[in-house]
Amino acid sequence: LDHVSAALSSDDVALRVSSLKSIGEEPGLQQLLPYFVRHVCDVIARNLRNHVQLAGALQLVAELLVNPNFDLDRYLHQLL
C-alpha cells in the first residue's frame, strides 16, 4: 500500500501507470482492498484543491472497479 500511494503521488508517469495497471489486474490484492478504499477517502478529504492528487485517487478507483477479482460491494458506500 505504501508503494502504491507513493507511486500515485510521484511525478514518474511510468511508475504511476505500472502501479495502477497491477492493481487492475492482480488477483492477490483482494485483502488490501479496505486499505485502498481508505487511502482514496483520505486523499480526497485532504486534497480537495489539489487536482493532481484527486486525479490519482480517481484513477485508483477506476482500477479497483476494473479488477474482476475485487468485491467492492462492501466498500461502495465509502467510495460514494
Backbone hydrogen bonds, N-H to C=O, Kabsch-Sander energy under -0.5 kcal/mol:
donor,donor_aa,acceptor,acceptor_aa,energy
5,S,1,L,-2.7
6,A,2,D,-2.2
7,A,3,H,-2.2
8,L,4,V,-2.5
9,S,5,S,-1.3
10,S,7,A,-0.7
13,V,11,D,-0.9
16,R,12,D,-2.0
17,V,13,V,-2.7
18,S,14,A,-2.3
19,S,15,L,-2.1
20,L,16,R,-2.3
21,K,17,V,-2.5
22,S,18,S,-2.0
23,I,19,S,-1.7
24,G,20,L,-1.9
25,E,21,K,-0.9
26,E,22,S,-2.7
29,L,26,E,-0.6
30,Q,27,P,-0.8
32,L,29,L,-1.5
33,L,30,Q,-1.4
35,Y,32,L,-0.5
36,F,32,L,-2.2
37,V,33,L,-2.4
38,R,34,P,-2.1
39,H,35,Y,-2.3
40,V,36,F,-2.4
41,C,37,V,-2.3
42,D,38,R,-2.4
43,V,39,H,-2.7
44,I,40,V,-2.4
45,A,41,C,-2.2
46,R,42,D,-2.2
47,N,43,V,-1.7
50,N,47,N,-0.9
51,H,49,R,-0.9
54,L,50,N,-2.1
55,A,51,H,-2.2
56,G,52,V,-1.9
57,A,53,Q,-2.2
58,L,54,L,-2.3
59,Q,55,A,-2.1
60,L,56,G,-1.9
61,V,57,A,-2.1
62,A,58,L,-2.3
63,E,59,Q,-2.0
64,L,60,L,-2.2
65,L,61,V,-2.1
66,V,62,A,-1.5
67,N,63,E,-1.7
70,F,67,N,-1.2
72,L,70,F,-0.8
74,R,71,D,-0.5
75,Y,72,L,-1.0
76,L,72,L,-1.1
76,L,73,D,-0.5
78,Q,75,Y,-0.7
79,L,75,Y,-1.6
80,L,76,L,-1.5
